[in-house]
Amino acid sequence: MMRARIPLLLLLGILFLASLSVSFGIREQHESQDVSVSRGKNNPFYFNSDRWFRTLFRNQFGHLRVLQRFDQRSNQLQNLENYRVVEFESKPNTLLLPHHADADFLLVVLNGRAVLTLVNPDGRDSYILEQGHAQKIPAGTIFFLVNPDDNENLRIIKLAVPVNNPHRFQDFFLSSTEAQQSYLQGFSKNILEASFDSDIKEINRVLFGEEGQQQKGEESQQEGVIVELKREQIRELTKHAKSSSKKSLSSEDEPFNLRNQKPVYSNRFGRLHEITPEKNPQLRDLDVFLSYVDIKEGGLLIPSYNSKATVILVVNEGEANIELVGLKQQQQQQQQSWEVQRYSAELSEDDVFVIPAAYPVAINATSNLNFLAFGINAKNNQRNFLAGEKDNVISEIPNQVLEVAFPGSGEKVVKLINKQSLSYFVDAQSQQKEKQSKGRKDPLSSILDTLH
């Protein structure tokens, strides 16, 4: 009986030691890097959509949400004090009522179709927008949005740049709804009667629905700023709308589509479409670039950094792991030093991540990924890649400097830098690692082999 137990106890002991060796190996591998890591809630550049978006309005037809102020999240984001991110989503056959704001908007369609109408004193312009379309809406311009589709929701992201107060903007709606009053109601009775040359009772009944709205056949207040439309109304609103699919990229006042442009970077793992201020006057006015990125599952956007632009990344579809590298100041014995700091996050749909200028970043798509990026302070910005065959800034450093800067010989450093045959997007699982994993047995297998 005792003899039967000894091999069993021995086997259990071996299994326990094997598990310890694996766990210590993993821990040693990470700790040997001697890098401080910030994740999740402790990451000041990561904005989880469920936590950091505040709802401005919601009803059965859609919603408006605004992201918390960047500068309130972290002192490291003070330069984004005057930028806000707004999300709008509406169901099929709906209308976002006419309004204007004390902010410039850069509107981008992420999903669905829209009819955008801009109203000015000398007329109005209506445009059919599809996925990837962008349009600047100047502060004070009255506009409204229609989702003309019968089946698909419309989803839009807006970058807002307030013109009155830093970090704060307001939407001024013409209509009086259950959600808010019409701003026209702020004027006195005398001003309204003189301006419209009508009795205040008629003004209240026609514009504000304050009298007689309970009577049969009389107008009533809308339930909110997003309302349902009839098919006949949608047909009338869309029949004069202009298609923007073939508009010139350099148009000063008409929509342009990021996806219609040739990708700046592209291979089998991903593609990046980008429009810079140098190519578009609307973006030049805001000093912003726009990027639209697709990465296949298992693909990696290799480490790179922007020279001047701070990037606001908004995930449209999919999931990804992102790693951002910065420096953290340390105080040691009256002497300042800098420690490498890694900021990592697991991104999913609607999440926002900020990439400061000069901070290297890498993005690993854990599913098919699509995201939009606003580049703030974009004029004369340059993207520098730290690996890959093309546009690799490290490969431009002379060998004589490389062999002094790194512990390896100049020849070995150059060989390592030039080893990656792809550019921009690569397989997140390196070929070298795959070869090693195939040729190496795990500790448990090696121990069990000795028992046979």
N, C-alpha and C positions, 0 to 999 in steps of 0.2 A: 504493500500500500504506500509506504514511504517512498519507494523507488519510483512509483508512478507520479508522485507529486513533484519530485525534484526537477525533472525536465520541464514540467509545466511552469513551475516557479521561475526556473532559469529563463524560459522563453518570455515570460511576462517581464522579467527584469531587463532582458535585452530590448524588448519593445519600448519600455520606459526610457532607457538610456538613448535609444535611437530617436525617440520623440524629442528628448532634451537636446540632442546634438543638432537636430533640424532647427528647433526654435532658437537655440543660441547662435546657430549659423546665420539665421535670418536677422536676428537682433544685431549681431556683430557687423553684418554687412551694412545695415542702415546707420548704426551708431558710428562706424568708422568714418563715415562721410563728414561728421562733425558739422552738420548744418542745422540751424534752427528752423523748425517747420511750424507754420500757422495754417490750421484747417478750419473749415466750417464757420462757426460763429466767431472764432478768433481771427478770421481772415477779413481785414478791413476793405478788401477790394471785391468781395463776393456779396451779391445781393440776391438772396433766395426770393423767388417770386411770391411765395405764400406769406412771407414775413415782411418784406420791405415795400410792397406795393400798397397804396392806400386808395380805396374806392371813392371816386368822386360822385358817381351816379351808377345805379343799376336798376333795371327792370326786366320784364320777361323778354324784351327785344334786344338787350345787349348791355354793355357797361363801358364806363370810362374809368381808368385807373392811372395814378401818377406815382412814380417811384420817389421814395424819400430823398431829401436833399443829400447830395454827395458829401458836402462839407460837414454835415451833421454825423455822418457815419465815421469819418476819420479826418484828422488834421492833414493827412497826406493827400487829401482830395480837395484842398482849398481852391485850387485853380479851376475846379468845376462848379464853383459856387453859383454861377449864373447859367447853368444848364440843367434842364429837367427832362426826364423821359416819361412820355405819356403813352398808354396803351388804349386802343379803341377796338371793340369787337361788337359786331351786330349780326343778327340773324337775317335770313333771306327776306327780300321785299320790305326793307325798312329804310327809314330816313333819320339822319342826325340833323336836327332842326338848325336853321340859319343862326349864326352867331359870329362874333369876332372876338379877338383876344389882344391883350397888351403884351404880346410876345410874337416873335418870328417863329414859324414852325417849319421844320423840314419833315415832310410826311413820306413814309415808305410803306407800300403795300406788301405785307408778308404772305397773306393767303386770301384767295377769293378775287372778286371783281368789284369795282366801285365806279360810280359816276360822281366826279368832283366838280362842283360849280363854284367859281369865284365871281363875286358880285362887286362891281365898281360903279362910280357915278355915271360913267359913259357907256355902261353895258355890262354884259356878263359873258363868261366863257365856261363851257362845260367840256370835260375830258373823260374819256373811258380809260380807267386805270386797271392794270392787271398785275399779277405777282411780279415784284421787282421794280415797279414804277416808283419814281420819286418826284416830289414837287415841293418847291418852297412856297409857303403862304405868308406874305408879308404881314407884319403886325397891323391890326386895324382893318384887315380885309374881311368882309363878310363872306362866309362860305357855308356850304352844306354838302352832305355826303349821302348818296343812295347806294344801297346794296341791291342791285337789280336781279341777282341770281335767285332761282327758285329753290335751290338745294344747299348751296355752300355758304357757310358763314364768311363774313368779311373781317379780316384782322389787320390792323394798321398800327405802326409804331411812329410816334412823332418825337423829334428832338425839339424842345421848346427853349427859346432864348429870350427871356423877359426883357422889356425895354423900359419899364418904369422902376421896378425894384429888383435888386439882385435876388435870384432864387425864387421869386414869387411872381405868378401871373394869374389873371382872372379871365374867365369866359363870360362874355356879355351876350345873353340870349335875347332875341327879339320877342319870342313867344312867352306867354304867361302859362306856366304848367304847375302841376302839383308839386314839382321838385323845386321850382324857384319862380320868382316874379319876373316879368319883363322889365328890362331896365328903363323902358319908357314910362313905367309907373312911378319912377322917381321924380318926374317933373310935376309941377303944380298944375292945378285945374286950369288956371288962366293961360299958362304956357301951352298946354295941350290943345285947348279950344282954339287959341289963336293960330297955332301951327297947322292944325288940320281943318280949320274953319268949320268946326262941327261942335255940336253940343256934347258935354262930357258924358251924358248917359249913352249916347250912341257910340262914343269912343270906348267906353267901358264895355259895352255889349259886344262890339265888333272885334276889338283888339284884345281885351282882357277877360271877357266872359264873366264879368262880375255881376251882371244883372240879367235876369231872365234865362240863365243857363239851365235851370231846372224845367223850364217850360218845353213842351214837346216841339221839336223842330228847331229849337234855338241851338246856337253853337255852345260847346262846353270846353273846359280846359283839357289839355292833353295830360296823360298820366305821367309823362316825363319827356326828356329831351330826345329820346329815341322812340320813334313811332312807326306803326305799320302802315304800308301803302297798298293801294289797290293796283292791279295789273295795268289798268287804263292810265292811272297816274304815272306809273313807272314808264310806260311807253311814251307818254308826252315828254317826260323829263329826259329821256335818253335819245329821242329821235334827232336832236340837233347836237348831241355830244360828239366831239371830235375823237377819232382814234389816235392814240399816241404811240402805236407800235413802231412807227418808222420815223419818229421825230428826230431832228438833228440833236446830237449830243450837246451842241453849243447854244441851244435855244435859251434865250434870256428869261422867258416867262412861261414856257410850256413844259409838260412832264417829260422825263427821260427814263429809260429802262436800263437798269444795271445788267440784267441777264442777257440783253440783246447785244452787248458789247463782247468783243473777243476777250477770253480770260487772260489776265496778266500772267498767272501761273496755272499750269494744268498738266496733269498726268493721270494715270489710271487710279491713283489713290485720292485725288481731289482736284478742285479747281477754285480759283479766286478771281472774281470780277471786281474791278475797282474803277472809280471815277474820282479824279482829283480836282482841286480848285483851278488848276491850270487849264483844264479841259472844259469846265462848265462854269458860266457866270453866276448861276444860282448858288453853287457851292463856294465860289470865290467870295461872294458877299458875306457868307457865314464863316469863311475860313475853315471849312470842314471837308474831309474826304469821306466817301461811302464805299464800303466793301460788302460783297455778298459772297459767302463762302460755302462750298459743299465739300464734305470729307466723308469718304466711304468708311464703313465700320472696319476698325482695325488700322485705319490710316493715321498718320501723325504729321501735323504741321510742325516742321522741325524748328528748333530754337532760332529766334530772331528778335530784333528790337527795332522800334521806331526812334529816329533821331530827335524829333521835336514833338510829334503828335501824341496826345493822350487818347487812348481808344476806349470807347464804350461799346462793349460787345453784348448783343442781345440774342439769346438762343431762340430760334424759331421752331426747329424740330430736332429730335434726337437727344443723345446724351454724350458727355465727354468728360475726361479728366484733364484739368488744366494745371500747369505749373508755371508760376511767375517767380522770378528771382530778383531780389533787391538786397540792399545793405541796411543793417541795423546798427545804430551807434551804441557802443559800449563804453562805460567809464571804469577804468581800472587804474588805481593808484595814481590819481591826478593826471592820467594820460588817456586820451581818447583813442578808441580803436573801432574798427568796423567789422561786423560779423555778417557772413552770408546768410540771408534769410529766404527760405522758400515758402511761398504762399500757394497752397494747393486747394482745389475744390472739385467736387463732382457736380457738373452742370447738367441741368435738364431743361425742358421747355419753359420758356418765359423768364428764366434766370438771366441776371445781368452781371457782368464782370468788367471791372475797370483795369486797363493796362497802362500804367504811367509811362511817359516818354523815357527811353533809355533802359527800361526794365526788360531783360530777356524773358521770353515766354514760349511755351510749347503746348500744343493742344493735341490730345490723343482721343480720337472718336471711338467710343465704346459701342455705338450704334451708328447707323447712317445719320450724319449731322448736317444741319443747315443753320447758319447764323448770319446776322447782320452786324456791321460795325460802323460806328460814327467815329471819325478821327478828328479830334479837336486840336486847333492850332496846326493846321495841315500844310500851310504854305511852305514850300521848300523842304518838306519832310522826306526822309529817306529811310527805307526799310533795309536793315542789314541782317543777312542770314549768317549763322555761326556754324553751319555744316552744309553738306551737299555739294554737288559738282559745280553749279552755277551760282553766281552772286554771293559766293562765300567770302566774306570780308577777311576772315583769318588767313585764307590762302593767299591774300595779297601782301601779307607781312613777309619781309625778306627772311631767307633761311638763317642768316647770321643773327637776326634778332630772335627768331623762334628757338634756336638752340640755347640762347641765354635765358629766355623767358620760361622755358619748360625743362623739367629734369631729363627728359629723353634727348637723344641726339637730334640735331637738326634734320637729318635724313629720316629718322623714325617719326618725328613730328609731322613732317611733310607727307609721309606715306599714310599716316593715320588720318590727317585732315582730308586727303584726296581719296580716301578709300571708298566713301559713299558715292556710288555711281548715279544716284538719282538726285533730283533737286526739289526743294520746296515741300513736297509731300512724299512720305516714304511709308513703308510697312513698319508699324509700331513694334513688331516682333522682329528684331534684327536677325539676319541670316546666321551671324556668328553664334548668337544665343541658341538658335534652333539646332545648329550642329553640335554645340556643347551639350544641350539637353538630351539629344539623341545618343550621344556617345558616353554620357555620364550616368551611372546608376545612383539612385538615391541611397542614403545610408542604411535604410531599413532593408532594401534589397540586398545590399552587400553583406549585411550581418546574417540575413536568412540563408544566403548562399553558403556561408561557412558551416551551416548546420547539416548540409546534405553531404 
